């Protein structure tokens, strides 16, 4: 689990990045199916998945995307950041037992609205499995975050 780190808009610089590595377990995938309601058997049934092009169970694409949210909400920029948008391009499957590396990098800072555009790349080994871009609103130093 990532330790919380709060960065204000003034703390951010283009090129800053943060990484997370998450081992994908069967219980993660089953839990995500329960929470999301997506019970597609390609995620839950080895017997079903064996008859697909993947030959084995795969994690939900949005499970992988949720790891991006973990980085944004805990480390870069961290608590107080408001998710505005996210693009997702799924490139390859994530299988049970894979270690997914998530890298989020500040690409652009926009003074108007205190917004940051961040590139988001998830990979397993050398294979990019997901890439996209997030837009977040970041609190400025002195903003009231007492509700957090």
N, C-alpha and C positions, 0 to 999 in steps of 0.2 A: 504494500500500500504506500502511495506517495505521501510524503510529509507535506503539510500545507505551507505554502509560501505566497505571500501577497505582494504583488508588484503593482504600483500605481502607473498611470500613463507616463508620468515623468521618468520612471525607472526604465522604460522600454527603449530598446535600440534596434534598428534594423540589423538582422543577422543573429540576434539572440535566439537560442534554441533550447529545447528541453526534450529529454527522451524518457521513455518508459518501456520496460520489457515485461511482458505478461505471458506466462505459460498457460495455454488453453487446455483446461481439463474437461472431462465429460460432465462433471457436475456444474461447471460454468455454463455449458451449452444447455443442459437440462434446465438449470435455473433461469437462463435467459428465455427459454421457451415458455416457462411458467409465467414469468413476469410479462412478456410481450404478447403471449397468446399465439405465437407462431409455432405451431406443432408440426410443421412440414417434416415428414419422416426422413428426409435426407439429413436432418440434423439429429434425429432421435433413434432411428432404426438402422443398425448395421446391416441387417438382411436387405432392407429396401435400398440403402445406399450402395450396396455391393453391385446392384444392377444399373447404376448410373455411370456416367463418364468419369466420375471422381473415384469410384470403386470403394469408397469408405465415407463415413459420416464427415460432414463439414460444419464448421461454425456458421452461425447466422452472419450475414454481411453487416447487419447493424450492431451485432455484438462487437465486431472488430471496430466499427465506427465509434462505438461507445467508449472505447479506450482513448480516442482523441478527446472526448469530453472529459475524461479523467485528468488528462494533462492540462486542458484549458481551465478546469475548475479548481485544480489544486496547486499548480506550479507556474504556468505561463499562460495568462497573467495571474491566475489564481483566484481566491475568494473575492467576490464582488464583481467579477467579469460577467457580462451579460452576452450570451450567445445570440447573435443576430441572424446568421445564416451559415450554411455549410454545403459545399458541393462534395460529392462522393463519386469516384470512378473506381469500380471494382475490377481488379486486374487478374486475380488468381484466387483460388480457394484457400481457406485456412482450415487445417485439419486438427482433430483432437490430438493433443500432444505437441503441437507446434509452439514455438516461442515467437510471439509477435513483438517486433520492435516498433514503437510509435515515436516519430520525430516530428515536433512542431517547431516551426521557425517563423520569426517575425519578418515579414516581407515588406510591409509598408505601414507607416504611422500617419494617421489623418487627424490633425488638430481639431478640425470641425467635427464635433460629436464625440471626440475622444475615442476614435475607432482604431483598431489594429487589424490588418489583414495578415493571416498566417497560413503558410503552406503546411499541409499535413500529409505525412507519408507513413504508411504501415508496411512493414516488410517481414518476411520469414526467410532467414538467411540472406541471400543476395536477391531474392525475388520480391519485387514490389507487389503487394496484394491489394492495396488500396491507396489512392492518392486523392487529394482534394484541397479545398481552400476554405478557411473559416474566417468569418468577420465577427469581431467581438467589440463591445463597448467596454471601456476600461475606466474605472474610477480614477479621478485625480486626487492627489494628496490633499487632504482637508475635506473631501466629500464626506457626507454623513453616511457611514456604513454601520451605524449602531445596531441595525436590524440583523446584521450577519452574525 
